[in-house]
Amino acid sequence: MGKTKRLLSLVVKYLNSEGASSTTAIFEHINNTTRHGTTMQTLTNVLSKNPNHIQSVESTFTDSILGGRYQVQVWDTPHERQD
C-alpha cells in the first residue's frame, strides 16, 4: 500500500468517525496519531485529488495566533447524511 493510499484511508476513517472537519483539524489528527505524520502539501493533494472518497463541503474562517483570520476548507465523505 502506497503512502498516499494509507493517508487516504486514515483520513476517510477519521471523517467517518468525527464528521465534517477542517483541513487543519485533519492535519493535526494525522500528525498526532501516526508515527511519521504528513506534510500539509501531501494532505491537501490527497484531499483534493480524491473526489470519490472525500469532498469539500464549505469554507470557513479560523483565527490566527497573530490575530488575523484565514480561510480553511471543511471536508467530509460523500455519503448521504440522515438529518
C-alpha positions as CSV (number, residue, x, y, z in Angstrom):
1,M,0.0,0.0,0.0
2,G,1.4,3.4,-1.0
3,K,1.9,6.3,1.3
4,T,-0.9,8.4,-0.1
5,K,-3.4,5.4,-0.1
6,R,-2.6,4.8,3.5
7,L,-3.1,8.5,4.2
8,L,-6.4,8.5,2.3
9,S,-7.7,5.5,4.3
10,L,-6.7,7.3,7.6
11,V,-8.5,10.5,6.5
12,V,-11.7,8.7,5.4
13,K,-11.7,6.7,8.7
14,Y,-11.3,10.0,10.7
15,L,-14.1,11.8,8.7
16,N,-16.5,8.8,9.1
17,S,-15.9,8.9,12.9
18,E,-15.8,12.6,13.5
19,G,-17.9,14.0,10.7
20,A,-17.0,17.1,8.6
21,S,-13.7,18.6,9.7
22,S,-11.4,21.4,8.5
23,T,-8.0,20.8,6.8
24,T,-6.1,21.9,9.9
25,A,-8.1,19.5,12.2
26,I,-7.4,16.6,9.9
27,F,-3.7,17.6,9.7
28,E,-3.4,17.8,13.5
29,H,-5.2,14.4,13.9
30,I,-2.9,12.6,11.3
31,N,0.3,14.1,12.8
32,N,-0.8,13.3,16.4
33,T,-1.9,9.7,15.7
34,T,0.7,8.4,13.2
35,R,4.4,7.8,13.7
36,H,5.7,9.9,10.8
37,G,2.8,12.2,10.2
38,T,2.4,14.1,6.9
39,T,3.0,17.4,5.3
40,M,0.3,19.9,4.6
41,Q,1.1,19.7,0.9
42,T,0.6,16.0,0.8
43,L,-2.6,16.1,2.8
44,T,-4.1,18.8,0.6
45,N,-3.2,16.8,-2.5
46,V,-4.9,13.7,-1.1
47,L,-8.0,15.7,-0.1
48,S,-8.4,17.5,-3.4
49,K,-7.5,14.6,-5.8
50,N,-9.9,12.0,-4.4
51,P,-13.5,13.3,-5.0
52,N,-14.9,9.8,-4.9
53,H,-13.8,9.4,-1.3
54,I,-13.7,13.0,0.1
55,Q,-15.5,16.2,-0.9
56,S,-15.2,19.8,0.1
57,V,-18.3,20.8,2.0
58,E,-17.7,24.5,2.7
59,S,-15.0,27.0,3.6
60,T,-14.8,28.7,6.9
61,F,-12.6,31.3,8.6
62,T,-10.4,30.5,11.6
63,D,-8.4,32.8,13.8
64,S,-4.6,33.0,13.6
65,I,-2.3,33.1,16.6
66,L,-1.1,36.6,15.5
67,G,-4.6,38.0,15.5
68,G,-5.6,37.6,11.8
69,R,-8.1,35.4,10.2
70,Y,-7.7,33.0,7.3
71,Q,-9.9,30.7,5.3
72,V,-9.8,26.9,5.5
73,Q,-11.8,24.2,3.7
74,V,-14.2,21.8,5.5
75,W,-14.1,18.2,4.2
76,D,-16.5,15.3,4.5
77,T,-17.1,11.9,3.0
78,P,-19.7,12.0,0.2
79,H,-22.3,9.8,1.8
80,E,-25.9,10.6,2.5
81,R,-26.4,12.1,5.9
82,Q,-29.6,11.5,7.9
83,D,-30.5,14.8,9.5
